[in-house]
């Protein structure tokens, strides 16, 4: 196989994406756990003390999710799911559960976010 070098960028969500770019499908693997990240790597696990990650994601999704677009992401029973989904509902999104799976003591849910019709 011929692999080309892909430039890497450290960015938070859509911070460096022009606001005019829209997508039909956005797939996100957000941090699951409540608490503040103490270093760059910890941002993969911790979404902040009051789901800060989702407070930033929702308004950015309004800009970048196309009119009929969908955002898919996974959440964990170890996080404040209701708090995260209420942020999207307050931002005029529809939230639906696609599926769930229990792994040991944790349940993972796949959620779909779309614009309210």
Backbone as CSV, one residue per row, in Angstrom:
resi,resn,N_x,N_y,N_z,CA_x,CA_y,CA_z,C_x,C_y,C_z
1,UNK,0.827,-1.177,0.000,0.000,0.000,0.000,0.873,1.243,0.000
2,UNK,0.330,2.279,-0.580,1.030,3.558,-0.647,0.338,4.538,0.304
3,UNK,0.970,4.819,1.428,0.406,5.749,2.395,1.059,7.118,2.226
4,UNK,0.219,8.138,2.163,0.730,9.506,2.100,0.758,10.073,3.510
5,UNK,1.614,11.013,3.724,1.652,11.672,5.033,0.406,12.533,5.202
6,UNK,-0.212,12.392,6.331,-1.391,13.178,6.652,-0.982,14.200,7.711
7,UNK,-1.226,15.474,7.446,-0.848,16.471,8.457,-1.678,16.281,9.725
8,UNK,-1.044,16.462,10.854,-1.734,16.360,12.132,-1.911,17.747,12.714
9,UNK,-3.065,17.939,13.348,-3.332,19.204,14.025,-3.958,18.884,15.375
10,UNK,-3.549,19.600,16.377,-4.191,19.508,17.675,-5.210,20.638,17.726
11,UNK,-6.490,20.263,17.757,-7.534,21.277,17.817,-8.679,20.760,18.659
12,UNK,-9.478,21.673,19.113,-10.630,21.325,19.927,-11.864,21.414,19.060
13,UNK,-12.425,20.270,18.744,-13.636,20.175,17.939,-13.465,20.895,16.607
14,UNK,-14.259,21.918,16.346,-14.247,22.592,15.048,-13.520,23.936,15.083
15,UNK,-12.686,24.163,16.079,-12.065,25.470,16.270,-11.375,26.019,15.022
16,UNK,-10.749,25.169,14.235,-9.997,25.662,13.076,-10.695,25.360,11.748
17,UNK,-11.958,24.993,11.804,-12.737,24.722,10.602,-13.525,25.992,10.258
18,UNK,-13.472,26.443,9.005,-14.240,27.647,8.637,-15.730,27.462,8.938
19,UNK,-16.403,28.488,9.476,-17.809,28.358,9.868,-18.757,28.079,8.713
20,UNK,-18.304,28.253,7.492,-19.171,27.994,6.344,-19.177,26.527,5.912
21,UNK,-18.268,25.716,6.457,-18.222,24.298,6.082,-19.304,23.522,6.814
22,UNK,-20.151,22.807,6.034,-21.210,21.981,6.603,-20.993,20.531,6.199
23,UNK,-21.472,19.632,7.056,-21.293,18.205,6.835,-22.634,17.488,6.972
24,UNK,-22.811,16.432,6.184,-24.019,15.613,6.276,-23.923,14.606,7.405
25,UNK,-22.704,14.199,7.739,-22.491,13.229,8.806,-21.254,13.631,9.605
26,UNK,-21.425,13.716,10.914,-20.315,13.990,11.824,-20.296,12.857,12.839
27,UNK,-19.167,12.199,12.963,-19.007,11.117,13.936,-18.012,11.590,14.991
28,UNK,-18.429,11.521,16.254,-17.622,12.039,17.358,-17.458,10.946,18.416
29,UNK,-16.250,10.814,18.924,-16.002,9.926,20.060,-15.597,10.825,21.231
30,UNK,-16.593,11.360,21.961,-16.285,12.343,23.006,-15.688,11.693,24.249
31,UNK,-15.073,12.500,25.100,-14.607,11.988,26.387,-15.821,11.591,27.233
32,UNK,-15.705,10.487,27.953,-16.846,9.917,28.690,-16.988,10.393,30.119
33,UNK,-15.890,10.686,30.770,-15.920,10.794,32.222,-15.949,12.233,32.714
34,UNK,-16.687,12.440,33.815,-16.796,13.760,34.431,-15.498,14.075,35.145
35,UNK,-15.052,15.300,35.003,-13.836,15.740,35.667,-12.988,16.557,34.722
36,UNK,-12.057,17.281,35.277,-11.211,18.160,34.483,-9.935,17.441,34.062
37,UNK,-9.547,17.634,32.821,-8.311,17.050,32.299,-7.121,17.796,32.881
38,UNK,-6.117,17.044,33.295,-4.920,17.656,33.890,-3.787,17.828,32.879
39,UNK,-3.918,17.178,31.721,-2.922,17.330,30.656,-3.602,17.071,29.319
40,UNK,-2.888,17.237,28.228,-3.467,17.099,26.889,-4.059,15.715,26.682
41,UNK,-3.356,14.675,27.075,-3.832,13.304,26.874,-5.122,13.028,27.650
42,UNK,-5.283,13.625,28.807,-6.467,13.388,29.633,-7.742,13.934,29.005
43,UNK,-7.638,14.829,28.029,-8.830,15.337,27.332,-9.558,14.220,26.595
44,UNK,-8.865,13.119,26.314,-9.511,11.968,25.678,-10.493,11.284,26.626
45,UNK,-10.317,11.470,27.931,-11.143,10.773,28.914,-12.140,11.672,29.636
46,UNK,-11.777,12.931,29.911,-12.577,13.782,30.794,-13.235,14.932,30.042
47,UNK,-14.559,15.061,30.250,-15.338,16.062,29.513,-15.535,17.357,30.291
48,UNK,-14.920,17.467,31.441,-15.091,18.660,32.267,-16.040,18.373,33.412
49,UNK,-16.113,19.288,34.354,-16.928,19.059,35.547,-18.422,19.261,35.299
50,UNK,-18.786,19.949,34.235,-20.218,20.214,33.988,-20.591,19.950,32.527
51,UNK,-20.192,18.894,31.929,-19.975,18.551,30.529,-19.559,19.734,29.648
52,UNK,-18.425,20.374,29.990,-17.914,21.503,29.194,-17.739,21.120,27.729
53,UNK,-17.288,19.900,27.484,-17.069,19.436,26.108,-18.361,19.588,25.295
54,UNK,-19.476,19.143,25.862,-20.753,19.197,25.143,-21.289,20.622,25.044
55,UNK,-20.958,21.471,26.025,-21.347,22.883,25.940,-20.660,23.579,24.770
56,UNK,-19.472,23.121,24.429,-18.769,23.690,23.281,-19.195,22.999,21.983
57,UNK,-19.444,21.697,22.040,-19.808,20.940,20.837,-21.153,21.366,20.263
58,UNK,-22.153,21.577,21.089,-23.506,21.876,20.604,-23.570,23.115,19.713
59,UNK,-23.041,24.276,20.129,-23.119,25.436,19.229,-22.281,25.258,17.969
60,UNK,-21.172,24.535,18.079,-20.367,24.291,16.878,-21.104,23.355,15.926
61,UNK,-21.841,22.401,16.479,-22.631,21.505,15.637,-23.701,22.285,14.877
62,UNK,-24.261,23.311,15.497,-25.270,24.143,14.808,-24.676,24.768,13.543
63,UNK,-23.403,25.149,13.605,-22.748,25.768,12.451,-22.392,24.747,11.362
64,UNK,-21.960,23.567,11.766,-21.337,22.646,10.822,-22.201,21.463,10.394
65,UNK,-23.290,21.200,11.077,-24.159,20.092,10.693,-25.159,20.590,9.664
66,UNK,-25.140,19.955,8.493,-26.046,20.354,7.419,-27.504,20.242,7.840
67,UNK,-28.373,20.881,7.096,-29.796,20.955,7.435,-30.412,19.581,7.698
68,UNK,-30.036,18.591,6.884,-30.555,17.233,7.056,-29.469,16.291,7.591
69,UNK,-28.415,16.877,8.133,-27.286,16.093,8.613,-27.551,15.423,9.952
70,UNK,-26.667,14.507,10.281,-26.757,13.766,11.530,-25.382,13.707,12.190
71,UNK,-25.376,13.793,13.494,-24.157,13.595,14.267,-24.364,12.333,15.093
72,UNK,-23.381,11.456,15.049,-23.435,10.204,15.797,-22.306,10.224,16.822
73,UNK,-22.619,9.860,18.073,-21.549,9.730,19.048,-21.918,8.731,20.139
74,UNK,-20.903,8.303,20.856,-21.064,7.316,21.910,-20.936,8.007,23.268
75,UNK,-21.766,7.563,24.220,-21.678,8.050,25.585,-21.662,6.847,26.527
76,UNK,-21.275,7.076,27.752,-21.134,6.014,28.751,-22.069,6.260,29.927
77,UNK,-22.521,5.185,30.530,-23.339,5.293,31.735,-22.556,5.909,32.897
78,UNK,-21.250,6.017,32.766,-20.402,6.610,33.800,-20.385,8.140,33.731
79,UNK,-21.050,8.713,32.737,-21.065,10.167,32.606,-22.471,10.699,32.835
80,UNK,-22.616,11.990,32.821,-23.924,12.633,32.968,-24.590,12.688,31.590
81,UNK,-25.224,11.596,31.199,-25.847,11.510,29.868,-26.981,12.519,29.756
82,UNK,-27.807,12.622,30.774,-28.926,13.561,30.728,-28.427,14.999,30.598
83,UNK,-27.372,15.330,31.299,-26.803,16.675,31.188,-26.293,16.957,29.791
84,UNK,-25.606,15.982,29.203,-25.068,16.159,27.848,-26.195,16.272,26.822
85,UNK,-27.192,15.393,26.914,-28.270,15.433,25.916,-29.149,16.671,26.087
86,UNK,-29.308,17.149,27.325,-30.118,18.358,27.524,-29.453,19.578,26.887
87,UNK,-28.126,19.589,26.847,-27.409,20.682,26.182,-27.790,20.722,24.700
88,UNK,-27.877,19.555,24.066,-28.268,19.509,22.655,-29.735,19.883,22.469
89,UNK,-30.590,19.438,23.360,-32.010,19.793,23.242,-32.211,21.302,23.412
90,UNK,-31.468,21.905,24.347,-31.543,23.366,24.539,-31.052,24.107,23.298
91,UNK,-30.193,23.465,22.521,-29.672,24.067,21.282,-30.526,23.711,20.076
92,UNK,-31.757,23.255,20.338,-32.727,22.946,19.284,-32.310,21.760,18.411
93,UNK,-31.755,20.726,19.046,-31.453,19.474,18.363,-32.388,18.393,18.885
94,UNK,-32.626,17.425,18.045,-33.354,16.227,18.421,-32.315,15.167,18.792
95,UNK,-32.532,14.469,19.892,-31.593,13.451,20.360,-32.311,12.110,20.384
96,UNK,-31.714,11.091,19.770,-32.309,9.756,19.818,-31.232,8.710,20.067
97,UNK,-31.622,7.631,20.726,-30.698,6.542,21.013,-30.794,5.515,19.889
98,UNK,-29.659,5.160,19.312,-29.626,4.177,18.228,-29.501,2.765,18.802
99,UNK,-28.577,2.575,19.748,-28.387,1.261,20.348,-27.591,1.399,21.632
100,UNK,-27.475,0.303,22.366,-26.676,0.295,23.592,-26.022,-1.070,23.747
101,UNK,-24.952,-1.094,24.539,-24.240,-2.342,24.819,-23.611,-2.259,26.200
102,UNK,-23.830,-3.303,26.989,-23.232,-3.370,28.324,-21.881,-4.059,28.216
103,UNK,-20.873,-3.442,28.811,-19.527,-3.995,28.871,-19.097,-3.939,30.333
104,UNK,-19.020,-5.101,30.952,-18.718,-5.228,32.377,-19.711,-4.409,33.200
105,UNK,-19.270,-3.316,33.838,-20.144,-2.536,34.711,-20.602,-1.231,34.070
106,UNK,-20.397,-1.108,32.792,-20.674,0.151,32.099,-21.574,-0.126,30.889
107,UNK,-22.456,0.801,30.592,-23.306,0.687,29.407,-22.930,1.814,28.457
108,UNK,-22.707,1.470,27.199,-22.391,2.454,26.163,-23.622,2.639,25.287
109,UNK,-23.924,3.887,24.960,-25.071,4.226,24.121,-24.571,4.964,22.890
110,UNK,-25.094,4.600,21.743,-24.838,5.345,20.518,-26.026,6.294,20.345
111,UNK,-25.733,7.594,20.290,-26.769,8.612,20.144,-26.677,9.277,18.780
112,UNK,-27.825,9.730,18.325,-27.893,10.488,17.067,-28.482,11.859,17.359
113,UNK,-27.821,12.869,16.831,-28.245,14.264,16.978,-28.635,14.773,15.596
114,UNK,-29.773,15.420,15.500,-30.178,16.031,14.224,-30.947,17.316,14.527
115,UNK,-31.061,18.164,13.517,-31.817,19.403,13.692,-33.286,19.088,13.919
116,UNK,-33.936,19.863,14.781,-35.369,19.699,14.989,-36.060,20.117,13.691
117,UNK,-36.959,19.267,13.182,-37.628,19.618,11.902,-38.518,20.846,12.028
